[in-house]
Amino acid sequence: MSIDTEKNAANITKLIDTYIKKHRGRYLRGEDGNLSVVVGGRRILLNFDRENTPLVELMIAACKMGTLSPAAQGAIQRIRVVASQKAARMKSRTFSFIDGDSQRLYIPLADQAGRVLRITCDHAEALDNGTDELWIEHPLGDALQYKIVDPSERLKAFERLLVDTQACIRPEMRWLVAMQLGLFPYIRDLCSARFLLQLQGPSQTGGKTTGAQRFTLLHGLGSVKGDFSVAALQNEGDIGLLVLDNKEQANFTQPLTDFCLFLATGAEHGRSSKDGAVRVRRSRPVCALTTIEGVAKQELQTRAVTVDYRISGQTLGRTAIEQEIKQRRHELLSAFVPVFQFFLKTRGERNTPVALPNFQENFECIADLLRSFAAVAGKDPAWAEEIIAAWVAAIQGHEIEENELEHPIGRVVAEGLLEGLPQESYDGRPGKLYVTSSGELLTALQKLSVRDRSLPTTPEGLGRRLRSQQFCSFEVVDDPNVPALRRKGRLRPIGLFFPEE
C-alpha cells in the first residue's frame, strides 16, 4: 500500500470513528472474538467481507465512500484496531438468553431504540441493549413487539392454534411438543444437554411439517429447513429453534450426524473463517426434525425423543391457521412473559419423574414450563401432573417398529447358518454375541430365498444398513474392545448380540 493510500486510510478512519462517537456508538467484542460496532441500535460486523452491506452503509454515511478501494480496506483494518482497543467484552447472543445464576431472561425487542426485555420472577422491563454486559438480537430481525396483555385469552389462542392442531397420536404429547418448541427455546441456556425432538409419521398424512412450522412462524423464524447443507446450517448460528424437515436415514451423512450430536450435547464447535481465524460456537438452537423412518444411527437414537404423528379425521385448513399465527404472534409471545416469571419463581419446587436420564434437566424444564403455563392459564395443577405422567409413560414405552431385516436375520441365527459358536455375554450382559461379516451374513440371507426387494444386494450395502438402523430383538455391535470384532485388514467383522429376555 502506498504512502498516499495509507494517509487516506488514516483520514477515513478518523471520519468513521468521529461518526461513531457522534451517534453514541459502541465497539463490541463478541464471545467468538468478532469485532463489531453498535450504531443506531444495530450491530455491524467489522470485517473485510465485501458483501457486508451494513458496513458499506456505515462507510457511506461516515465518509461518503464504499469498502472496495484500497484506502477503504486500509481504513477497515485501522478501525478494527481501534475497536480492539476500545471494545467492551460482553456476551453476544441471538433469539434469547437466560442467566441461570441471576435468574434473568432477556428477549430482544422490536423498537427504534433496539432495546431488550429483561424478565425476572417479579419484573419485566425494557432496557437498552448492552445492559448487564449482554448484547442480544433476533436472528432474522423480527424481534418481539412486546405489550402488556391479559394472558388468559392469548394462552387459549396459543392452545387452539399451536397445541390442538398438532396431529400427535397421543394427545398429551401435543403439550410436550408445545413446551419444547414453543417455550423452551427461550430458556435453552439452562440445559447443556438437550434431546432432539423427532416428529415421526407416514408420508403426506403425518402433519409433521405443518405442526413444526407453526412454531417457527410463532418465533419469527420463517419456514422449516429443508434442503440445507451442513455448512449452511452451521452458518445459521444459534437461531433459537432449528427444525430439520424430511430427514430420513439416507440423509444422515457423518457431517449431519456430528452436527446433530453437537446440537444435543453442546461440545464446543470450531470452524475456520475466510481469513483463517477460528470461530468457536458454544450457543446452539433447540433442534427438532421431521421424519418418516426415524434417525438411523444409534448415537442419535439415544438422544432423540420420538412423537408419533398421524392425521385422523378432518384435515384443518393450513393457510388460515398459519396466517392467524403470523398476525397474532406478538401478543401470543407477550402472554408468555408471565409464564416465564412463574417459571423463574417456582422452578424446581415440584419433583419431576425421571423419563430421560441423559436429558433430565431438559425434561424437568419443560415439565416446569407446563406447570407454569397451567398456573397462568387458570388450569388445575392436577392437569399438568397428569400430562407429565403421560409423557413419562409415552417416552419409556415407545417401541421401535420391527425392521424388515429383523425376521430374516432371526431365521439365519435360528437355523444355524452362521459359522462359529457365539459368545455367551457382551458388556456384562447375558445373551449370545454372534461374530460374522456382511459377506457371510448376506450369503446366509440369500440361502433363505427371501423374495424381498429391500434386501441389500452387496455386502457393503448390508453392512451400511446394519450399522445405521435399530432392531428390536438384537443389537449391532461395533466394539474394538472385543478382540473378535477388531478389523483385520479389509475385513470388518459385525457383531449381532441377542440379549436374554
N, C-alpha and C positions, 0 to 999 in steps of 0.2 A: 504494500500500500504506500503510495507516495506521501510526501510531507504535506502537500496541499489537501489530499484526501483525509489525512489524519486531523488536520486543523478543522476541516469541515465537519468531521465526525465529532470532534470535541464541542464545536459550536451547537451542533444538533443535539448532543447530549444535554447541554445546558438548557436548551429550549424545552426539551422533554421533561427534565427534572423540574424546571420552573412551572410548567403547565401542571404537573402532578401536585406540586405544593399548592398552587393557586386553587386547585379543585379539591384540596384536602385529601389527596390520595395517600395510600399506604403501600409500602412494599411488604410482600409476604414470602415466606419460605415454607412450603408445604412439607408434610412428613415424608413425601417421596423425594425431597430435595429440590423440586422445581421452584423456580423464582417467578413471581408474578407481581402485578400491581393492581390495586383496587382503586378505581376511579368511577365516581357516579354510581356507586352500588354494584359495579360489575368488575369481576376479576378477569384480568388479561394476562395470559402467559407471556413471559419474556423469553422468547426462543427465536431460532433462526428459520423457522418454518415459514416459507414464503406464502403459504396458504392460510396463515394466521390472520384472518380478516380483522378481528378486534384490534390487533396490534397495528395493522395498517391504518385503521380508523384513528387510533390514538396518534400515530405519527402525522397523519394529515392534519388533525386538529391542532397538534402542538407546533408543527413546523412546516406544514403545507407540502409534505413530500411523502412518498411511499417508502417501502422497505427494500426495493430491489437494487438500488445503486450501491457501489462500494462504500460511499460515505455513510449511507443509512445502515449498512451491515456493520460498519465500524462503530456507529452510534449505539446499535443494539448491544454489541459486545461491551461497550463502556457503561451503558445503563444497567447491564447485568452486574457489573462490578459495584456500581452504586447501590443497587438493590441488595446485593450480598452483604454489603457493609451496614445497611440500614434496616434490613428485613427483620421483622419480628417472627420468631419461630412459634407457630401455633398449629393446632390441629386443623386439617383441611378435609372436610367430608362432603359427600353428596347425599341427597334424599333426606337423611335424618342422622341424629347422633344422640346417644344416651350415655351419660356418665354414671356408671354403676356406683361410684363412691359417693358422689354428691346427690344422687337420685334426681338428676335434671335431664329432661328430654328436650331436644332442640329440633325444630322443624322450620325450614326456610319459608318466608312469606313473600307473596307477590305484591309488593308496593314500590313506589318510586324510590323510597329510601333503602330498599334492599335489606329489610330487617329480618329477624328471626323470631320465632315464638319459643319462649322458654317456659317449659311446663314443669312444675313441681307438684307435690301432693296437695298443696293448698293455693297455688297461684298459677296463672297463665298470663304472661306479659310479653309484649313486643319490645325487642331490644335491637340496638344497632348490631349489624353483622360484624363479627370480630370480638364481641364481648366474651368474656371468660376465655380468651385466647383460643377462640374457635371460629373458623370461617366455614360456612355451610351454604350449599346451593342445591337447587333442584337439577337433576342431570339433564333434563330437556328444557329447562327454563319455565316450566309450567307449575310454579310453586303455589302453595295454598293461599287462597283468598279467605282469610280467617274472619269469622264474625261470631259473636256470642249468640247461640241458638238454644232453644228448648230441645234437649237431646231426645226426648221420648219419641216424638213423631219421626225424627230423622233416623233414629235407630230402627224403627219399624220399617221405614222405607229401605234402609240397608238390608234388613232381613228379607223383605219382599223382592228386592231387585238382585241381590247378590248371594243370598243363602238359599231361599226357597227355589231358585232357578237352577241350582246345581243338580245334575242328574245322577246323584250318588245312589247306588243300590241300597245302602244302609242310610236312612235319613239322618241319623246322628252324625255321620261323617261329613255332612254338609257344613256343620259347625267347626269341625277340625280344619277343613279347607278354608273357611272364612277367617278363622283366627290366624292360621299360618300365613295366608296370603293377604289378608285384609289389614290386620293389626300388628302382627309380629314383625313385619319388616321395619317398623319404626323403632322397635326396641331390640333389634337383632344383635346389637353390640354387647348385650348382656350374656350372650351364649357364644362361646368359641366353637363349639361343635353343634351343627345344625343338620337335621335329617333332610334328605331330598324327598320332596313330595311327588309321588308318582300317580298321575291320574290315568288309569288304565281302563280300556274298554274296547268294544268292537269298532271296526271301521264304519264311519259315516253315521252310526247310530249311538255313539257313546256320549256325545255332548261334552267331550273333554276340552277341546279347544275353545269353544264358546264360553264354557264355565270359567276357564283360566283367564281368558281375555277380559272378562268383566272386571277383574281385579287390576289388570294393567291399565285399563281405562280409568278406573277409580283413582289410581295414583298418578295419572297424567303421563304414563309411560308408553302410550301408543299400543301397537299390536304385539302379540307374542312373537318370539324369534323363530323363524322357520329355517330357511337355508342360509345359515351363518357359518362361516369358517371359525375355527377356534381362535385364530388371530383376531378376527373381528369381534368375537365375544370378549376377548381379553381387553381390547381397546375400548369397549363399552364402559369398563370400570365398574365401580360399585353403584349400580342404579337402584338399589333398594330391593327390587324384586325382579328376578330373571326367570322367564318361562320359556323353556325349550320345547318347541312344538314338533310332534310327529317324529320322535326319536326311537327308532327300532334297533334291534340288535346289530344289524349290519352297519348302522351309523356310528357305533361306539368304537372308533379307532382309539389307539392308545393315547393320542393327544387329547381327545374329547373325554376319555375316561379319567385321565390325570386332571383335567380342568374340573370335572365334576367332583373328584376327590378333594381338590382344593376348596371348592365351594362348601363341602361338607365338613372338612376337618380344620381348614384355616391355616395351614402352614404358610410361611412367607412365600410369596410368588414373585420371582425376579425375572425381568425381561430387559433387554438392551434397547435403548432408544436409537434414533438415527445418528446421533452424534457420538454414540458409543457409551454413553452414561447408562448405569444400571438403574432401572426403575423397580422399586420394591413395593409390592402391593400387600397390604395387611387386611384392609377392609374389603368386604365382599358382599354381594347380594344374597338374599334368600333365593333358593332355587326350587322350581317345580318343573316337571316335564310331563308331556302327554305322550301316550304310547299305546300301541295295540298289544305288542308282545311282552313289554316289560324290559327293564335293563337286563343285560346279558351276564356281565361278569360278576363273580361272587363278591368282590370288594365293593361293588356298587349295590348289590342286593342287600348286603348287611347294613347299608347306610340309607336305605330307601323305605319310606312308609307308603304302602300301596292303598289307594282308594279306588274301588271298583265303580265304574260309570256305565250306565246303560239307560237310554231314553225309553220310557214307557208311557203310554197314554198319549195325549195330545201334545204336539210339538209347539213350544212357545215361540212367539214372534221375536226373532233375534234383533232386528233393526230397532224396534220400538224400545226394547229394554236397554240396549246399548246407548241409544240416544238420550234416554232419561238419565242414565248414569252419568254421561258426559255433562248434561245440563245441571245436575244436582250434586256433582262430586264435591264441590267446595263446602256445601252445607252438610253433606254426609260426613266428610272428614272433620269438619268443625265439631260435629257431635261426638267424635272420638276423643276429644280433649278431656271431658270429664271421666271418660272410661280410663284413659291413661292416668289421670290423677288418682282415681280409686285404686288402680293397679299399683302405683307407686306407694300408696299409703298402706295397702294390705298385702302386698306381695309376700309370699312365703308363710302367711299365717295359717293356711289350711294345708293339711297333709295331702299330697297327691300320690295316688298309686303308681308303682313303678311299671311302666309299659315299655320303655326304651332305655335299657341300662346305659348304653353308649351315648344317648341323647336325652338323658333325663332332664337336664336343665331346660332344653328347648321345650320338652313336653310339659314341664311344670309351668313355664311361662305362658304357653297357650291355654293351659288349664286356668291359671290365674286371670288371664285376659277374659276368658269366658265367664268366670265368676264376676269380674268387674263389669262386663257387659250386662250380665243379668241384674246386678245391683242398680246400675244407672237406668236400665230399660224398665225397671219395676217388675222383674220376674222373680218367682220364688227361688230362693237359694237351692232348694232341692232339685229344681230343674237343671241347673248347671251340673250338680253332682251326678245326676242320672246320665247325662250326656257324656261326662268324663268317664264314667264306668263303662259306658258303651264303647268309647274309644279304646279303652284298655282291652276289652273283650275282642273287638274287631282286629286290633293290631296283633294281639297274641294268638288269635285264632285264624289269622289269614293263611289260607292254604295255597301252596304252589300247585298250579294246574299241571297235570301229568304231561311230560314232554313226549313227542311222537317217537323218540328213540328209546323211551323208558321200557316198554314191553319187549321189543326185540332184544335189547341188551340183557334184560332179565332172563329171557329164554336162553341166550348164549351161555350165561352163567349156570342156569339150572340144568342145562343139557350137557355141561362139561366140555364145551367146545374151546375153552381157553387152555393153553399149556401151563403146566406148573401148578403147585399147590399154593393156596392163599395163605397169607399171614393171618394169625388169629386175633390181632388187635391193631389199632392205629391211634397214635396220640393218646395212649392210655385208655382208649375206649374199646370195649369188646365188640367183635364183629369179624368180618373177613375182608382183607385187602388183597385184591387181585391185581397183579402187575402184568401189563400187556403192552402192546404198541398199537398205534392207529391202524397199521397194515394188518396185523394179526386179527384185530377186532373186526375190521371191515371184511376180511375173508370169512370169519365166523358168521357174521351177519348175512353175507351172501349165501352161505350154506343153508340158511333158513328159508331161502327162496321167498323172501319178503317182497311183495309187489307194492312198493311204496315209493312214489316219486320223490318224497322228501329225504330218502336215504342217500347220503353223500356217495359220490362215485369214485372218489380218490381218498387215499389215506390222509393226505393233507387237509382235505375238506372235512373229513370226520374228526380229525384232531382239533381243528378250529371250532367245530360245533360243540364238541365235548367240553372244551375249556371255556367256552363263552356262555354256556347255559346252565340252568339249575335243574336238579332232578329230585323226585320225591323219595325214591327208595334207596338211592346210593349217592355218594359224593365223588366227584372227580378230584383226584389228589395230584398236585404237582409240588412235592416236598423234597428238596435236595437233602434234607436231614435223614431221609430214608435211603439207605445205600442202594436198594434195588431201583429207585426212581431217578438216580443220577444219570445225566446224559452220557452216553458212550459213543463218541464220535458223532456221526449223523443220526444215530438212533436216539430218539427222545421217548422214554417209557411213559406210560399213562397208568395211574393207579385208580382203581374202582373200589371204593370202600363201601361195603354194605353193613351198616351198624346193626347190632342186635336190637330187636324191638324192646 
